[in-house]
Amino acid sequence: MKPSTHAYRFKSTSGTRLAVAVCMVGWFGPVAVAQPSTGPMQEGADVILNDRIDREVRDVTVEQKLGNQVSKDLPLINSLGQKKRLGDYLDGKRPLILTLNYSNCPMLCNVQLNQLAQSLEKAELQIGDDFQLLSVSIDPKETDQRLRETKSKYIEQVPSHPNASSGWEFTRTTAGVVKKLAEQVGFSYKYNSTTKEYAHPAMLAFLSPDGVITRYSLGVAFPPDQMKLALVEAGQGEVGGIVDQFVLWCYSYDPSENSYVAQSWKIMRLGGAVTIFIMFLVLLPYWVGNKGNPNTSDDASPANGRPSANPTP
């Protein structure tokens, strides 16, 4: 049976945006689910879903919970089968990028992580040195072998990051832990027992070195400049140089736009301060010269009632 041609439209929001592209591109029952996009969506753009998709799948989205603290004691198992806790990836020094995916995802996870790897290759900051990456599988049936295969696939895509293997970890855990972590970061997902696939959004969550959510990226396109700003902010002064901190000062994160935008009032204030400083530098020689060369002197004017040196006859 072919998919129905009827469609349902709704407006995208900061929570749906590109992330509304659902990771079930096969069959949901007898019909296809969502059509994911590989580029960032504009606010208000139409998103097309088949009208026969269950309503619970349409609700798959991300609720931005900026300022939330994730639990450091959540148990995880890495690709080597070692028992870890989320806190093991929060060292108090480097920020963490958190993703929720699964290895057998038919499309969205592959698109998202491929795009992420491409952006990381263009980024100046280094995995394992400046920040860490943690990918947690939402599939509790994921195996260590499958995790190793997935990790190897994406580590190969970031050859300019020599410490990527230790800085980018792929982990699995139980269904209960995944649910708890997803709730803490505002990530929703649904499992379809018929297709044995998950519907979920695309999301990067930027965490401070102590595990506080500072920013989100809700899509499969990750502009390197935006990613760097997010990491510099999450790093709380420990990531990036003086110039990076200054650039970040000129920008602020807009959840509705899902990006950093220039703060005009800050730029105007800075421009005014620079103008005043330049005027001060220009006028400084004039002021110094006036103090060193007064317009009048004792020889040029009478003093103490005495006549000048050259009196007029």
SVG drawing of the C-alpha trace seen along z (x, -y; Angstrom):
<svg xmlns="http://www.w3.org/2000/svg" viewBox="-6 -109 69 115">
<polyline fill="none" stroke="black" stroke-width="0.4" points="0.0,0.0 1.3,-3.4 1.4,-6.2 -1.5,-8.6 -1.1,-11.8 -3.1,-13.8 -1.0,-16.0 -1.3,-17.9 0.4,-21.3 1.4,-23.2 3.7,-26.1 7.1,-25.4 8.2,-26.7 11.5,-26.9 10.8,-23.4 9.9,-21.8 11.9,-23.7 14.0,-21.3 13.9,-18.9 10.3,-18.0 11.8,-15.8 11.0,-12.5 13.4,-9.6 10.8,-7.2 11.1,-7.4 9.8,-3.9 6.2,-2.9 4.1,-3.8 1.5,-1.2 0.6,-1.5 1.7,-5.1 5.0,-7.0 5.7,-9.3 7.5,-12.7 9.7,-14.0 12.9,-15.2 14.8,-18.2 18.6,-18.5 18.7,-22.3 17.6,-24.7 13.9,-25.7 12.7,-29.3 10.4,-30.4 6.8,-29.9 7.7,-27.6 5.2,-24.8 6.1,-21.3 4.2,-18.6 3.1,-15.5 0.9,-12.7 -2.6,-13.2 -2.8,-9.5 0.1,-9.8 -0.9,-9.2 -1.2,-12.4 1.3,-11.2 4.0,-11.2 3.2,-14.8 4.0,-15.9 7.6,-14.7 9.7,-17.9 12.2,-19.5 11.3,-21.7 14.2,-24.0 15.1,-23.7 17.9,-26.3 19.4,-26.4 18.4,-22.9 21.0,-20.7 21.3,-17.1 21.8,-14.3 25.4,-13.3 24.6,-9.9 22.8,-8.5 24.3,-5.1 25.7,-4.6 27.7,-1.9 30.2,-2.9 31.2,-1.2 33.8,0.9 31.2,2.3 32.5,0.2 30.1,-1.1 30.1,-4.9 28.0,-7.7 27.0,-10.9 29.2,-12.8 32.3,-11.0 31.9,-13.2 31.5,-16.4 35.0,-17.2 34.3,-20.7 36.7,-22.2 35.3,-21.4 31.8,-21.9 29.9,-18.9 27.8,-18.5 25.0,-15.9 23.1,-14.1 20.3,-11.5 20.3,-9.1 20.4,-5.4 22.5,-3.4 19.7,-1.8 17.9,-5.0 17.1,-4.8 17.8,-8.5 17.6,-11.4 20.4,-10.3 22.7,-9.6 22.0,-13.0 22.4,-14.8 25.7,-13.1 27.1,-13.4 26.4,-17.2 27.8,-17.5 31.0,-15.8 31.3,-18.1 30.9,-21.2 33.4,-19.9 35.9,-19.5 35.5,-23.2 35.6,-24.3 38.6,-25.7 37.9,-24.1 39.1,-20.5 37.2,-17.5 38.7,-16.1 40.8,-19.2 38.3,-22.1 35.1,-20.2 33.7,-16.7 30.9,-14.9 28.5,-12.4 26.0,-10.4 23.5,-8.4 21.4,-5.8 17.6,-6.0 17.4,-2.3 17.9,-0.2 18.5,2.9 21.6,1.4 24.7,3.6 28.3,2.7 29.3,4.0 26.8,1.7 28.0,-1.2 31.6,-0.5 30.6,-0.4 28.7,-3.7 31.6,-5.4 34.2,-4.2 32.0,-5.5 31.9,-9.1 35.4,-9.3 36.7,-8.6 34.9,-11.7 36.8,-14.1 40.5,-13.3 41.6,-16.9 40.6,-16.0 43.4,-13.7 41.7,-13.1 38.2,-12.5 38.3,-8.8 38.6,-9.7 36.6,-12.9 33.5,-11.6 31.8,-8.7 28.9,-6.6 26.9,-5.0 23.8,-3.0 21.6,-2.6 18.2,-1.3 14.9,-2.6 14.2,-4.2 17.5,-6.1 16.9,-7.3 13.5,-8.5 14.8,-10.4 17.6,-12.0 15.3,-12.9 12.9,-14.6 15.7,-16.6 16.8,-18.0 13.3,-18.3 13.7,-15.7 10.6,-13.7 10.5,-10.5 8.1,-7.7 8.6,-4.1 6.5,-2.3 6.3,1.4 5.2,2.2 8.2,0.7 10.5,1.1 11.7,-2.5 11.8,-5.7 10.3,-9.0 12.5,-11.7 13.7,-15.2 17.3,-16.3 18.9,-18.0 22.3,-19.1 22.3,-20.2 25.3,-22.3 26.1,-21.6 28.5,-23.6 31.4,-21.7 29.1,-21.2 26.2,-19.9 23.9,-22.9 22.1,-23.2 23.3,-26.5 22.1,-26.2 20.4,-24.0 20.8,-23.4 17.5,-22.1 18.3,-20.9 20.7,-18.9 22.7,-21.9 25.3,-23.2 27.0,-26.4 30.6,-26.3 30.4,-29.9 27.2,-29.2 28.6,-26.1 31.8,-27.9 29.7,-30.6 27.7,-28.0 30.8,-26.2 32.5,-29.4 29.4,-30.3 29.0,-26.8 32.8,-26.9 32.2,-29.8 35.4,-31.6 37.5,-28.4 37.0,-27.9 38.2,-30.3 40.4,-33.4 39.8,-37.0 38.5,-37.7 36.0,-34.8 34.8,-36.2 34.4,-39.6 32.4,-38.3 30.2,-36.4 29.6,-39.6 28.2,-41.2 25.8,-38.4 23.0,-36.7 21.1,-33.5 17.5,-33.8 15.5,-30.6 12.8,-31.6 15.4,-31.9 17.5,-29.0 20.7,-31.0 22.9,-33.8 21.9,-37.2 23.8,-40.5 22.8,-42.8 22.5,-46.2 22.5,-48.2 25.8,-46.6 27.3,-47.4 26.0,-51.0 27.4,-51.4 30.7,-50.0 30.8,-52.3 30.1,-55.3 32.9,-54.4 35.3,-53.9 34.3,-57.3 34.9,-59.1 38.3,-57.4 39.4,-58.4 38.3,-62.0 40.3,-62.0 43.4,-60.8 43.0,-63.5 42.5,-66.3 45.1,-65.2 48.1,-66.9 46.1,-70.1 45.4,-70.2 49.0,-69.3 50.3,-72.0 48.2,-74.7 49.5,-73.9 53.1,-74.0 52.7,-77.2 50.4,-79.8 49.1,-82.7 50.6,-85.3 53.9,-85.5 55.5,-87.7 57.6,-89.4 54.7,-90.3 52.5,-92.0 53.1,-94.4 53.7,-92.8 53.6,-94.3 53.0,-97.8 56.3,-97.8 56.3,-99.1 56.9,-96.7 60.4,-96.2 59.5,-98.2 57.1,-101.1 55.3,-103.0 56.7,-106.6"/>
</svg>
